[in-house]
Amino acid sequence: MTDALGQEKTPTKPPITVGSHAVERFITRSKTKKTPEKIEKQLERMYQASREARKKDATNSLINNGFKEAKYFVRNNWVLVVVDAVLVTCYEFKGSDFDI
């Protein structure tokens, strides 16, 4: 996909809502001093710049997410978990858990 100047465009992902649990987990796990509002915007940017990954153990993933399909996105050593267009949580990346 290219823009009007013929340059490659990065496709945008569908919009998401960042859940309060994801903001709280990021603050706790990253030990940041940023405000929740700044973290919410940071998580939105991370999501837009992320790449999708598939969890190796899809069965446990389904169970752990209330039998709803979760999508996993990886950016800057963080995993962002999206269920029904809501970023529900995030945690530090462990490469052995995913097929990328």
C-alpha positions in Angstrom: 0.0 0.0 0.0 1.4 3.4 -1.0 0.5 7.0 -0.3 0.0 9.8 -2.9 3.8 10.3 -3.2 4.3 6.6 -3.9 5.9 5.9 -0.5 5.0 2.8 1.5 2.3 3.3 4.0 2.1 1.5 7.3 -1.4 0.0 7.6 -3.1 1.1 10.8 -4.8 -1.3 13.1 -8.4 -1.1 14.2 -8.9 1.3 17.1 -8.9 -0.1 20.6 -9.8 1.1 24.0 -7.1 0.8 26.6 -8.5 -0.8 29.8 -7.6 0.5 33.3 -6.2 -2.9 34.2 -3.7 -2.6 31.3 -2.7 0.9 32.5 -2.3 -0.3 36.1 -0.2 -3.4 35.0 2.1 -1.2 32.8 2.7 1.2 35.7 3.4 -1.6 38.1 5.6 -3.7 35.8 7.5 -0.8 34.3 7.9 1.1 37.5 7.2 4.3 35.6 6.3 7.6 37.2 4.1 8.8 34.3 0.5 9.6 34.8 -2.2 7.1 33.9 -3.3 9.4 31.0 0.2 9.4 29.5 0.5 5.6 29.9 -2.9 5.2 28.1 -1.6 7.2 25.2 1.7 5.3 25.2 0.0 2.0 25.2 -2.2 3.1 22.2 1.0 4.1 20.3 2.7 0.8 21.2 -0.3 -1.1 19.9 -0.3 0.8 16.6 3.4 0.1 16.1 3.3 -3.5 17.3 3.3 -6.7 15.4 0.8 -9.5 16.0 2.1 -12.7 17.6 0.5 -16.1 18.2 0.7 -17.8 21.6 2.1 -21.3 21.4 -0.4 -22.6 23.9 -3.7 -21.4 22.4 -5.8 -23.6 24.7 -4.5 -22.1 27.9 -4.8 -18.6 26.4 -8.5 -19.2 25.6 -9.2 -20.5 29.1 -7.3 -17.6 30.7 -9.3 -15.0 28.8 -12.7 -16.2 29.7 -13.1 -18.3 26.5 -12.8 -15.2 24.4 -10.3 -15.0 21.6 -7.4 -12.9 22.6 -5.0 -11.3 20.2 -1.4 -10.7 21.2 0.8 -7.9 19.9 4.5 -7.4 20.6 6.3 -4.1 20.9 9.5 -3.0 22.7 9.7 -6.2 24.8 6.1 -5.9 25.8 3.1 -8.1 25.0 -0.2 -6.3 24.6 -3.3 -8.5 25.0 -6.4 -7.4 23.2 -9.9 -9.0 23.7 -13.0 -7.6 21.9 -11.1 -4.4 20.9 -10.0 -3.7 24.4 -6.3 -3.8 25.5 -6.9 -5.8 28.7 -3.4 -6.3 30.0 0.3 -6.1 29.2 3.4 -7.9 30.4 7.0 -8.3 29.5 7.8 -10.4 26.5 9.0 -14.0 26.9 9.9 -15.1 23.4 9.5 -18.8 24.1 5.7 -18.3 24.7 5.1 -17.1 21.1 5.4 -18.0 17.4 6.3 -14.7 15.7 
